[in-house]
Amino acid sequence: MIDPKIDFEAKKHRESALGYLDNPKKTEGLLKKAIIKARNNKGTLGDAWEKLQLFFDLVQAYSKGEYRNVAPTTILTIIGAILYFVSPLDVVPDFLVGLGILDDAAVISLALKKLSAEIDEFKIWKKTATKSPLV
């Protein structure tokens, strides 16, 4: 079960996500920060690593206009989860080595669970979009 404090913080970040929704440059900066943090914590993230990669890909495709078959509220939730992830001061501060990333992973998992149907559709789109046509 997700700690109510974590859920509250995640919702707070989702509200902050509005500033990123239609601002590709700002979104790109956020993704760069998040990718660096994810790479630095890959071992600690466990299963959340792959979920984060999907989130990054979806937000990037949405921001570039390549994929829009997703509700704006879904993108806001994902950007909110990414904002929570990059925030050094959340429910469990990141400076607590080993523990600081656990709440971040919990928020990523919670967001994925809430959005699983749309994430699954994106995975299918991503597979078909990256296949090169037969020549």
C-alpha positions in Angstrom: 0.0 0.0 0.0 1.2 3.5 -0.9 1.9 5.8 2.0 -0.8 8.7 2.0 2.1 11.2 2.3 3.6 9.9 -0.9 0.3 10.0 -2.7 -0.3 13.6 -1.6 3.2 14.7 -2.7 2.7 12.9 -6.1 -0.6 14.8 -6.6 1.1 18.1 -5.7 3.7 17.5 -8.4 1.0 16.5 -10.9 -0.4 20.0 -10.4 3.0 21.5 -11.1 3.1 19.5 -14.3 0.7 21.9 -16.1 3.6 24.2 -16.9 5.2 21.4 -18.9 2.2 20.1 -20.8 2.6 22.3 -23.9 6.2 23.5 -23.4 8.5 21.1 -25.3 11.7 22.9 -24.3 10.8 22.9 -20.6 9.8 19.2 -20.9 13.1 18.3 -22.6 15.0 19.9 -19.7 13.0 17.9 -17.2 13.6 14.7 -19.1 17.3 15.3 -19.3 17.5 15.8 -15.5 15.3 12.7 -14.9 17.4 10.5 -17.3 20.6 11.4 -15.5 19.1 10.7 -12.1 17.6 7.4 -13.4 21.0 6.3 -14.8 22.7 7.2 -11.6 20.2 5.1 -9.6 19.6 2.2 -12.1 20.6 -0.5 -9.6 18.5 0.9 -6.8 15.4 1.5 -9.0 14.9 -2.2 -9.8 11.6 -2.7 -11.8 10.9 1.0 -11.7 13.8 1.5 -14.1 11.9 0.1 -17.1 8.7 1.9 -16.1 10.6 5.2 -16.0 12.0 4.5 -19.5 8.5 4.1 -20.8 7.4 7.3 -19.1 10.3 9.2 -20.6 9.5 7.8 -24.1 5.8 8.6 -23.8 6.4 12.2 -22.5 8.9 12.8 -25.2 6.7 11.4 -28.0 3.8 13.5 -26.7 5.9 16.6 -26.4 7.1 16.2 -30.0 3.6 15.6 -31.3 4.5 12.1 -32.4 2.0 10.4 -30.1 -1.2 12.0 -28.9 -3.5 9.0 -28.3 -3.4 9.7 -24.6 -5.4 11.9 -22.3 -3.8 15.1 -21.1 -4.5 14.0 -17.6 -2.4 10.9 -18.2 0.5 13.1 -19.4 0.1 15.3 -16.4 0.2 12.3 -14.0 3.4 11.0 -15.7 5.1 14.4 -15.7 4.0 14.8 -12.1 5.6 11.4 -11.3 8.8 12.5 -13.1 8.8 15.8 -11.2 8.5 13.9 -7.9 11.3 11.6 -9.1 13.7 14.5 -9.8 12.8 16.4 -6.6 15.6 15.9 -4.0 13.3 16.9 -1.2 10.2 14.6 -1.2 8.7 12.3 1.5 12.0 10.4 1.8 14.9 12.8 0.8 17.3 11.5 -1.8 20.3 12.1 0.4 19.3 9.1 2.5 21.3 6.6 0.5 19.3 3.5 -0.4 16.1 4.8 1.1 15.7 8.1 -0.8 14.9 6.4 -4.1 12.4 4.0 -2.7 9.6 6.5 -2.5 10.4 7.7 -6.0 10.0 4.1 -7.2 6.7 3.8 -5.4 5.3 6.9 -7.1 6.4 5.6 -10.5 4.7 2.2 -9.8 1.6 3.9 -8.5 1.4 6.1 -11.7 1.9 3.1 -13.9 -0.8 1.1 -12.1 -3.3 3.9 -12.5 -2.4 4.4 -16.2 -1.8 0.8 -17.3 -4.3 0.7 -20.2 -2.9 3.8 -21.8 0.7 2.7 -21.2 -0.1 -0.6 -22.8 -1.4 1.2 -25.9 1.7 3.3 -26.0 3.9 0.2 -25.9 2.0 -1.3 -28.9 2.4 2.0 -30.8 6.0 2.2 -29.9 6.7 -1.3 -31.2 4.9 -0.6 -34.5 6.4 2.9 -34.9 10.0 1.7 -34.5 9.7 -1.2 -37.0 11.1 -0.3 -40.3 9.0 -1.1 -43.4 10.0 -4.1 -45.5 11.9 -3.1 -48.7 
